[in-house]
Amino acid sequence: MKQRLLVNGEFSDVRFAVGRDFGPVKIFAAHKNILAARSSVFCTMFYGSLPENCAVPIDIPDFMPDAFANMLCFMYTDEVENLTAENAFDTMKCADKYDVAPLVQMCLEKNFGQLDVDNCLSALEKAFQWHADSFLQKCWKLLDEKTEEILRSDEFTGIPRDTLRSILQRSTLSAEEHDIYLAVERWATEACKQNDLEPSAVNRRQMLGDALFLVRFPLLTAAQLANGPGTNGLLTDSELLSIFLYQHSATKPPLPFPTEQRRSVLLAKGYRMDDAVFVRVVGADWLLAKIIGVRQSLLVIRWAGDGREESVEPGDVVLAADMRIDDGSMAGVVYSPGSDVLLDCTNP
């Protein structure tokens, strides 16, 4: 019914003259109430304190007619028959201007097709730029699952510092901290090159800015520190001493770096949510459990023996045990007597 109204213009009460900046103008007939219901911009335009004069066509000079037509089609039908890779970007700009957020998401997905490690970071940038929250979450999910591959991708060294900062703030990255540090070093060196600077320690720190203090240096081993930031000048002597004391002293000094382990939302990096896991609790035999999903950020497992389901999350380490994925690889697990099994995914 709505599509017929759009195609035939029946009962229309507003017209748009679209595309003057690009060539011949195209006239579109529409219905104020439908547009206002789908867009806060149109709602203000038609029913605000200073409504548009709808007795004459409203001039929309800065968008191609095809892009405007795609937006109208979506607002009437929740579909876009003529959305292509060629017109998706113009359609997205139009949808963003008129606050049609679901269409922005659709256009981003059309632009990038299948998200993968090679386009994840550029897609992330666009999601930030266009405030596309749903698409942004898809990018973050892939980044969390494929952290190591994405950090090694050609795109990584070209991301803006704000994006680097957002990535380093995440506690769900599935990579060792040393690999994250090495990626940050590559980013800083490339940033120096792009700014015609020598990649000295001072310049690398300048390029990183406060992003440097999002790297969790206290999680690096003594050898990793000694063969990296401990000798290449990225960290100051004072910072290195504080990290050494934090790692080896009973009295932990305050640090400018985060100290918490990163915890992936997956039980172990690279494993699907339907993987079976073997869990050994101290004093008990090996037990078979199956990951069945994530509920409110907690991992949900089902025990093979009695079918009991549990929601588990990282917690305080009381007794250390082991967890073995069915291909023999190891991951950490902790157990608190008298309470749930708590999963620690920091060392997959």
PLY file of the C-alpha trace (Angstrom):
ply
format ascii 1.0
element vertex 348
property float x
property float y
property float z
element edge 347
property int vertex1
property int vertex2
end_header
0.00 0.00 0.00
2.72 2.48 0.99
4.76 1.60 -2.06
1.75 2.33 -4.26
1.37 5.70 -2.58
5.00 6.48 -3.32
4.91 5.30 -6.94
1.57 6.86 -7.86
1.77 9.90 -5.60
-1.83 9.39 -4.47
-2.90 11.78 -1.69
0.57 13.39 -1.66
0.86 16.70 0.14
4.52 17.62 -0.43
6.83 17.67 -3.45
10.61 17.81 -3.71
12.72 19.22 -6.56
15.91 17.15 -6.37
19.32 17.31 -8.03
19.67 20.85 -9.36
23.44 20.81 -8.70
23.88 17.71 -10.86
21.72 18.38 -13.90
18.01 18.13 -14.67
15.78 18.42 -11.62
13.50 15.50 -10.77
10.22 16.02 -8.91
9.19 13.57 -6.18
5.74 13.53 -4.58
5.47 12.28 -1.01
3.39 12.37 2.18
4.39 14.54 5.11
3.03 12.24 7.80
4.97 9.20 6.53
8.23 11.14 6.21
7.79 12.79 9.60
7.17 9.41 11.23
10.46 8.04 9.86
12.70 11.10 10.23
13.14 13.69 12.98
14.47 16.10 10.35
11.32 15.86 8.24
9.18 16.04 11.38
10.75 19.39 12.26
10.60 20.51 8.63
6.86 19.91 8.34
5.53 20.24 11.88
8.08 22.38 13.72
7.72 26.00 14.79
8.75 27.21 11.29
7.30 24.64 8.86
8.30 24.59 5.20
5.97 26.07 2.61
4.69 22.94 0.86
2.64 24.84 -1.70
5.71 24.75 -3.97
8.30 21.99 -4.43
10.97 21.97 -1.73
14.40 22.44 -3.32
16.93 19.67 -2.59
19.86 20.69 -4.82
22.72 18.76 -3.17
21.70 15.13 -3.69
21.46 12.98 -6.78
17.86 12.02 -7.63
18.73 8.31 -7.42
19.99 8.70 -3.85
16.92 10.66 -2.76
14.67 8.09 -4.48
16.41 5.28 -2.57
15.82 7.08 0.71
12.12 7.65 -0.03
11.73 4.01 -1.05
13.24 2.87 2.24
11.09 5.23 4.30
7.95 3.83 2.70
8.85 0.14 2.45
11.94 -0.61 4.62
13.57 -1.86 1.42
15.64 -0.35 -1.38
15.29 -2.10 -4.71
17.89 -0.02 -6.56
20.66 0.25 -3.97
23.99 -0.54 -5.64
27.65 -0.28 -4.73
27.80 2.76 -7.05
25.01 4.76 -5.40
25.28 3.42 -1.83
27.60 6.21 -0.66
25.38 9.02 -2.01
22.34 7.29 -0.54
24.12 7.03 2.81
24.91 10.75 2.84
21.28 11.53 2.08
20.06 9.15 4.82
22.49 10.66 7.30
21.35 14.23 6.59
17.72 13.29 7.12
18.38 11.04 10.13
17.30 7.72 8.63
19.75 5.63 10.65
18.66 2.13 9.53
19.32 3.10 5.91
22.82 4.32 6.84
23.50 0.85 8.25
22.20 -0.80 5.08
24.37 1.41 2.87
27.50 0.68 4.89
26.90 -3.04 4.56
26.38 -2.58 0.82
29.60 -0.55 0.55
31.74 -3.07 2.37
30.01 -6.30 1.44
31.36 -9.15 3.55
33.37 -7.83 6.50
36.80 -9.44 6.71
40.23 -8.76 8.18
41.22 -6.68 5.16
38.35 -4.16 5.33
37.38 -4.26 9.01
39.30 -1.13 10.01
38.10 1.02 7.11
34.57 -0.17 7.86
35.11 0.75 11.51
36.14 4.26 10.46
32.97 4.70 8.39
30.83 3.37 11.21
32.35 5.98 13.54
31.91 8.73 10.95
28.26 7.94 10.24
27.28 7.02 13.83
26.12 3.60 12.58
25.95 1.78 15.92
24.67 -1.56 14.64
27.32 -1.76 11.92
29.93 -0.57 14.42
29.15 -3.51 16.70
29.66 -5.91 13.78
33.09 -4.36 13.20
34.01 -4.63 16.88
32.88 -8.26 16.96
35.14 -9.17 14.06
38.01 -7.17 15.53
37.65 -8.99 18.86
37.58 -12.39 17.17
40.36 -11.77 14.63
42.55 -9.32 16.54
45.92 -10.74 15.57
45.16 -10.89 11.85
43.70 -7.37 11.80
46.66 -5.94 13.72
48.92 -7.40 11.03
46.81 -6.06 8.15
48.02 -3.29 5.87
45.13 -1.10 7.04
46.25 -0.99 10.65
49.17 1.42 10.32
46.95 3.91 8.46
44.18 4.30 11.03
43.79 7.65 12.85
45.08 7.92 16.40
41.53 8.21 17.78
40.71 4.84 16.26
43.93 3.34 17.63
42.94 4.66 21.04
39.47 3.11 20.78
40.98 -0.26 19.87
43.52 -0.22 22.70
40.79 0.60 25.22
39.01 -2.68 24.49
39.40 -5.48 27.00
37.98 -8.08 24.63
40.84 -8.22 22.12
41.94 -11.80 21.43
45.68 -11.21 21.17
48.68 -11.38 23.44
49.69 -8.00 24.81
53.12 -8.34 23.24
51.51 -8.66 19.80
49.43 -5.57 20.54
52.56 -3.68 21.58
54.37 -4.68 18.36
51.43 -3.44 16.30
51.49 -0.14 18.17
55.20 0.21 17.42
54.52 -0.34 13.71
51.73 2.25 13.81
53.97 4.83 15.52
56.83 4.27 13.07
54.50 4.68 10.08
52.97 7.81 11.67
56.46 9.32 11.90
57.06 8.50 8.24
53.78 10.10 7.19
54.73 13.27 9.09
58.29 13.40 7.71
59.81 12.64 11.11
62.60 10.31 12.10
61.15 7.32 13.99
63.02 8.23 17.17
61.67 7.30 20.58
60.65 10.91 21.23
58.82 11.19 17.93
57.12 7.81 18.30
55.85 8.83 21.73
54.66 12.13 20.27
52.75 10.34 17.51
51.12 7.98 20.00
50.17 10.65 22.51
47.95 9.29 25.26
47.36 6.09 23.24
50.74 4.94 24.60
49.20 4.69 28.06
46.53 2.27 26.85
49.09 -0.43 26.06
49.18 -2.85 28.99
52.95 -2.96 29.37
52.82 -4.58 32.85
51.49 -7.74 31.14
54.67 -8.15 29.09
57.30 -10.58 30.33
60.69 -9.37 31.49
62.25 -10.64 28.25
59.62 -8.90 26.10
60.21 -5.63 27.96
63.99 -5.97 27.76
63.97 -6.67 24.02
61.43 -3.99 23.18
60.34 -0.86 25.05
63.07 -1.38 27.64
65.84 -0.79 25.12
64.32 1.13 22.21
63.50 4.18 24.30
59.71 4.09 23.93
59.35 3.94 27.72
61.24 6.18 30.12
63.54 4.79 32.81
61.01 5.85 35.43
58.18 4.00 33.67
60.30 0.87 33.30
61.26 0.93 36.97
57.61 1.29 37.99
56.67 -1.70 35.83
59.53 -3.78 37.27
58.45 -2.96 40.83
54.82 -3.70 39.97
55.74 -7.11 38.58
58.12 -8.14 41.37
57.31 -6.16 44.51
54.75 -7.11 47.14
53.84 -3.42 47.31
52.42 -2.44 43.94
53.30 1.13 42.91
50.75 3.19 40.96
51.18 2.90 37.20
50.11 5.04 34.26
49.30 1.83 32.31
46.36 -0.56 32.65
47.20 -3.81 34.43
44.07 -5.91 33.82
44.29 -8.86 31.46
42.27 -8.51 28.27
39.39 -10.97 28.27
37.90 -12.15 25.01
34.14 -12.73 24.86
35.03 -16.09 23.32
36.31 -18.92 25.44
39.44 -19.10 23.32
40.38 -17.10 20.27
39.36 -18.64 16.99
36.76 -21.02 18.41
33.12 -20.87 17.37
30.33 -20.63 19.91
29.39 -24.27 19.28
32.78 -25.68 20.31
32.89 -28.25 23.05
35.29 -27.66 25.94
36.77 -29.90 28.58
36.99 -28.34 32.04
38.92 -29.84 34.94
38.02 -28.47 38.35
40.53 -29.04 41.15
39.71 -32.33 42.84
37.38 -33.47 40.06
37.64 -35.41 36.84
37.60 -33.92 33.36
34.09 -32.78 32.51
32.64 -32.05 29.10
30.77 -28.77 28.64
29.43 -27.10 25.53
29.33 -23.34 24.86
25.78 -22.53 23.80
25.83 -18.75 23.58
26.37 -15.41 25.26
23.73 -13.92 27.52
24.14 -10.40 28.86
27.91 -10.55 28.24
28.20 -13.81 30.21
29.29 -17.03 28.58
26.59 -19.72 28.81
27.71 -23.36 29.01
25.80 -26.63 29.28
27.30 -29.57 31.16
27.16 -32.88 29.29
26.43 -34.98 32.37
23.20 -33.51 33.67
22.32 -30.87 31.05
22.69 -28.10 33.62
23.30 -24.62 32.21
25.50 -21.98 33.79
26.29 -18.37 33.07
29.97 -17.77 33.80
32.25 -14.77 33.80
35.80 -13.82 34.76
36.23 -13.56 38.52
38.68 -13.65 41.38
41.30 -16.39 41.11
41.04 -18.69 44.10
42.33 -22.04 42.83
43.95 -22.32 39.44
42.98 -25.23 37.22
43.19 -25.95 33.53
40.82 -25.95 30.64
41.51 -27.90 27.49
39.84 -27.27 24.15
39.11 -30.50 22.32
42.07 -30.06 19.96
44.44 -30.15 22.93
45.19 -26.41 23.23
45.05 -24.88 26.69
43.29 -21.89 28.18
43.02 -20.59 31.70
40.17 -21.33 34.04
39.72 -20.46 37.69
37.44 -22.04 40.25
36.05 -20.69 43.49
34.93 -23.41 45.95
31.21 -23.35 46.56
30.46 -21.07 43.61
30.34 -21.13 39.83
33.22 -22.02 37.61
34.76 -18.75 36.47
36.33 -18.60 33.04
39.51 -16.64 32.44
40.11 -16.25 28.70
43.32 -14.27 28.93
45.76 -17.01 27.93
44.17 -18.99 25.09
0 1
1 2
2 3
3 4
4 5
5 6
6 7
7 8
8 9
9 10
10 11
11 12
12 13
13 14
14 15
15 16
16 17
17 18
18 19
19 20
20 21
21 22
22 23
23 24
24 25
25 26
26 27
27 28
28 29
29 30
30 31
31 32
32 33
33 34
34 35
35 36
36 37
37 38
38 39
39 40
40 41
41 42
42 43
43 44
44 45
45 46
46 47
47 48
48 49
49 50
50 51
51 52
52 53
53 54
54 55
55 56
56 57
57 58
58 59
59 60
60 61
61 62
62 63
63 64
64 65
65 66
66 67
67 68
68 69
69 70
70 71
71 72
72 73
73 74
74 75
75 76
76 77
77 78
78 79
79 80
80 81
81 82
82 83
83 84
84 85
85 86
86 87
87 88
88 89
89 90
90 91
91 92
92 93
93 94
94 95
95 96
96 97
97 98
98 99
99 100
100 101
101 102
102 103
103 104
104 105
105 106
106 107
107 108
108 109
109 110
110 111
111 112
112 113
113 114
114 115
115 116
116 117
117 118
118 119
119 120
120 121
121 122
122 123
123 124
124 125
125 126
126 127
127 128
128 129
129 130
130 131
131 132
132 133
133 134
134 135
135 136
136 137
137 138
138 139
139 140
140 141
141 142
142 143
143 144
144 145
145 146
146 147
147 148
148 149
149 150
150 151
151 152
152 153
153 154
154 155
155 156
156 157
157 158
158 159
159 160
160 161
161 162
162 163
163 164
164 165
165 166
166 167
167 168
168 169
169 170
170 171
171 172
172 173
173 174
174 175
175 176
176 177
177 178
178 179
179 180
180 181
181 182
182 183
183 184
184 185
185 186
186 187
187 188
188 189
189 190
190 191
191 192
192 193
193 194
194 195
195 196
196 197
197 198
198 199
199 200
200 201
201 202
202 203
203 204
204 205
205 206
206 207
207 208
208 209
209 210
210 211
211 212
212 213
213 214
214 215
215 216
216 217
217 218
218 219
219 220
220 221
221 222
222 223
223 224
224 225
225 226
226 227
227 228
228 229
229 230
230 231
231 232
232 233
233 234
234 235
235 236
236 237
237 238
238 239
239 240
240 241
241 242
242 243
243 244
244 245
245 246
246 247
247 248
248 249
249 250
250 251
251 252
252 253
253 254
254 255
255 256
256 257
257 258
258 259
259 260
260 261
261 262
262 263
263 264
264 265
265 266
266 267
267 268
268 269
269 270
270 271
271 272
272 273
273 274
274 275
275 276
276 277
277 278
278 279
279 280
280 281
281 282
282 283
283 284
284 285
285 286
286 287
287 288
288 289
289 290
290 291
291 292
292 293
293 294
294 295
295 296
296 297
297 298
298 299
299 300
300 301
301 302
302 303
303 304
304 305
305 306
306 307
307 308
308 309
309 310
310 311
311 312
312 313
313 314
314 315
315 316
316 317
317 318
318 319
319 320
320 321
321 322
322 323
323 324
324 325
325 326
326 327
327 328
328 329
329 330
330 331
331 332
332 333
333 334
334 335
335 336
336 337
337 338
338 339
339 340
340 341
341 342
342 343
343 344
344 345
345 346
346 347
